[in-house]
């Protein structure tokens, strides 16, 4: 994405809200997901959108990215060498392919040589979905799960949430050998898989390969320490009267989530033990936050019903008072 910014990749402006960015990503993810779109470019476009959302969907990463775009543009005007799109974000923060050499760690190995180690002589289109060597080298102390460089080869394997949840076999070519990498079911972010150096694997003995799993952003769920978190949108009358909502599970199928009558926005409903593996080995949960929304567009008949409700209700809009427990927490933090 050297000449294309993450904002361009999602089709949003630099002033887009977090919700606008999320909706743009969801639209692209549904359009280009390889499971539903068999076009040759689908996997590459899906990964491009996921990479952009991973940065712009995170406030801290987005702030760093915006600063890099701003100051990178200034350097470009001064020196005339900065690319117009992603600035130097890739080399400073992402450790991805940049120009003809791999920037993370300053190894000086050409892109073709590094790529050939894993994929032989295949074209660059085969990289889509598998961001190998994006964690290699010793220069990425903040994101490299192995710290300093070691004798073994380290790489990052991008997989979908569905692959992590159900388990999958990912076929990888190492040199002239094809290796099937088994991803265990319920694998969590950062899980390390080892390919031992043997004649069968095509890797020299003692030259093991460690793969760190990276789960791509999902259009419904966010990952938090094994838990899968989503949001269910309900209309005001559904929140008042209660409703059953069918929500999709990452392993396939769906489950009916019962929304109790009188639920308030911000409440969380839990589906226990249906998440990914936590660090302690236990299964995480699936958690859905409740968001009460006013459906659009609204017909005149619906507006008339709202007017009747307004006339009969005694509720008055008002500023919300902080609870005593919330005030105590804030006072404790301040001390």
N, C-alpha and C positions, 0 to 999 in steps of 0.2 A: 504494500500500500504506500510505496515511496512517494508517489505524486498525487496522492489522494488522502485528504484528511478523514478522520473518523466521522466528523460531521457530514462530510460528503457521502461517506459509505452508508450512513443511515438516512440520508436525505433530509436532514434537519439543519436549522440555523444554529449559530454559536450561542444564541440566547435561548435556545429551547429549554423547556422545563424538564425535570426528571421524568414526569409522566409522559410528556411528548416523546422523549427519547425512548422510553420503555415501549410505548405504543408503536413507534416506528420500527423498533427491533422485532416486536412480536409479529408485525405485518410481514417483514422480510423473512423471519424465521419460518413462518407458516408457508410462505411462497417457495422458499428455496430448500427446505429440509429434504435431505437426500432420500428419506423414507417415502416421501410423497411426490417428489419431483425428480424424474429420471433424466432430465436434460444434462448434457455433459458438463455444463458450467454450474450446475446446482450446488455441488459440494463446495466449490471454491467460493461462490457467492454467499453460501450459508456461513462458512468460516469467516469471511470478511465481515459480515454483519455481527457475528458473535464476538470477534476480536474488538470491533468498535464499541459494542455495548459493554464489554467487560471493563473498558476504560471509562466511557462516558456515563455508564450506569452507576459508577462509584464516585462519590463526591470528592474524595481525597485524590484519587487517580485523575479525575477530570480537572481538578484545580492544577495539578502538576502538568498535565497535558496542555492546558490553556496557557500556562506560563511558558512552556517550552515553545508553543506555537508563536506566542507574542515575541519572546526574546530571540527565537530562531529567525523570525521574519526580520527583526532589526539587524541581526548579524548578516542576513542575506542582503539587505539593502546596503550595508556597509562594505561587505566583501564580495557580494555577487555570486555566492556559491551555494546558498541554501536552497533545497528543493521546495517547491511551492506547497506541498500538501502536508506530509506528516512531520516536517522539520526533522530534528534529530532524535525524536522520541524513541524510535526503534533502537538506536544504538545506546541511548542513555538509560532507557527504562525497560524496553521490551526484550533486548537481546535477540532480536530476530534477524532474518537475512537482510543485509544492508550492503548494496553494491556488490563487489566481487569477493569480499572477504567477510568472515563472520566476526562481528564486532565485539561480542562479549568475551572478555578475557584476553583480547588482543593476540590470539593464537597465530594470525597471519595465514592460516590454512584457507585456501580458496573455497568458494561456495561449491564448485564442481567436485573438489576432492572430498569435502565433508559429506555432500549429498551422495556421492558415489559409495561411500562406506556403507550406507544403509539402503540405497535404492539402485545401485548399479548405474546403468546408463539411461535410465528412463527419464522422460521429460518432466518439466517442473509442474505440470498439471497433476501429477501423481502425488504431490505433497499435500494437496488439499485435505484438511482434516487431521493431519499428522504433523505437528510442529516439532520435528526432531531437532535436537541440539539447541533448542531455545533456552535450555538451562545449563548448557555445557560451559566449561571454562571456570576460572577462579575469580573473575571480576564482578560477580553478582552476589555479594554477600547477603543482600536483603531477600532475594527470592530463590537462590540456589539451595535446595534442600540438603546438599552434601557439603556445603561450605567450601573449603579450599579444594583445588584440583587434586584428583587421585589417579592412580594407575588405571582404574576401570573407566569405561566410557559411560557418561551420563547423558540422558536425553529425556525429553518431555513428550508424552503421547497424549494428544487431544482426543477425547472421546465424548460422546453425547451422554446426557443423564440416563437415557434409556439403556445404553450399553453398560453404564456403571451399575444400574439397578438390577437388570436382568442377568448380567454377565454376558461376555461376548468373546469371540475369538477373532483377533485382528491379525491379518496376514501382513507381515513385514518382510521386505527383501533386504538381506544383509550381504553385500557383495553379490556373489552369484548364487547365494542360498536363500530360499524362502522359508521363513520361520513363522509359525503360528503362535502368537502371544495370547495366552488365556487371561482374560480379565475376570476375576471372581465376582460373583453376584454381590450386590450391596457395597461395592468398593467405593471408598470416599476419596475426596480431593487429597492429592499428595501421596496416595498409596504407592509404594515402591515395588515394582516387579523386576525380578532378576532373570536375565538370560545368561546361563552359564557358558563359559567358553569351552566348547567341545567341537570335535570334528563334525558332529551331526548338525550343530547350530551354525557352522560356518565361521565361528569366532575362534581365534587362537586360544588354546588353553591358558588360563590365567588372565585373559583379557575379557572379563565379564562385562555385560552391558546392563546398566540399571535404568529402568524406565520409571519416571514419575508421572502418575496419571493426573491429567488436568481435565476437569469436567467443564465443558463449554456452557455458557449461559443458556438457560431454558426460558421458554416463553411463558411458563406458568410458575415454576418453582425457583426459589433461591435456596442456596445451600448455606447452612450454618451449623458447623460441628456435628454433622450427621443428620441433623433435622432438615426437613424440606418444608419451606415456608411459602405459602401462597395467599392470595386474597380472593374472597368471594364477594361479589357485588350483589346487593339486594335492594329492591325498591322499598320505599317507606312502608307500604302496606304489608309487604312480605316480612319486614322486620317486626311489625306490630302483630301480625297474625301467625307468623311462623310459616316455614316452607321447607320442602326437601329439594336439595340441589344435587345433581349428578356431577361429580368432579372426576376428571381422568387421573389415573394412577400412572406413574412413570414405568411401571412394569407391564402396562397394558391393562385394558378393561377400565372400569370406573366403579365408584362407590357412591352410595347415596348419603349425603351429609345432611343431617337434620338440623335445621335452624330453629331454635326454640322461640316461641312467641315472646315478644317484648325485648328481643336482644338489642343491645346498643352498639353503635359503631365503635370499632376499636377492640371489641371482645375477640377472643381467640378460641377456636374449636380444635380439638386434638384427635388425631387418629393414631393411637399408640403403636409403637414397634413397627411402623411401616416405612421408616426412613432408611438412610444408609448407615454403615457401621461408624460408631463413635470410636474415639481413641481407646476407650476402655473395653472395646469389643462388643458392647451392647448395641442393639439397633436403636437408631434415633426415631423420632416421631414425624408425622406429617401434621403441620399446623396451618390452619387457615384463619387469617384475620378477617373480620367482618367490616365491610365498607358500605354504608348506606348511600345510595345515589338516586338522583332524580332522573328517570329515564327521559331521553330525548329522541325524536321530537315529541312534544306534548300536544295532544289534540284539544280542541275546544271542549269536548265532552269531559275529558280528564281535568281540564282547568276548572270546569264548573264543579266537579266533585271536590277539588281542592278548596274552592271558594266556600262550599258548604261546610267542609271540615273546619276551615278557618273561622267561620261564623259560629260554629258549635263548640269549638275548643276554647279552653281558658288559658292555654299555654301562651306565654309572652317571651319573645326573643330577649336574651339578656346576656351580659358578660358572665362567664363561668367563674365561680369562686374556687380557689385552690383548696383542696382538702387539708385537714390538719396534719395528716401523715406526710403529704407532699411538702408542706411548709417545713416540717421537722427535718425531712431529708435534705432540703435545700440549705437549711440553716447549718446542718452538720457538715455539708460539703463546703460551705463558706468558711467554717472554722478550720 
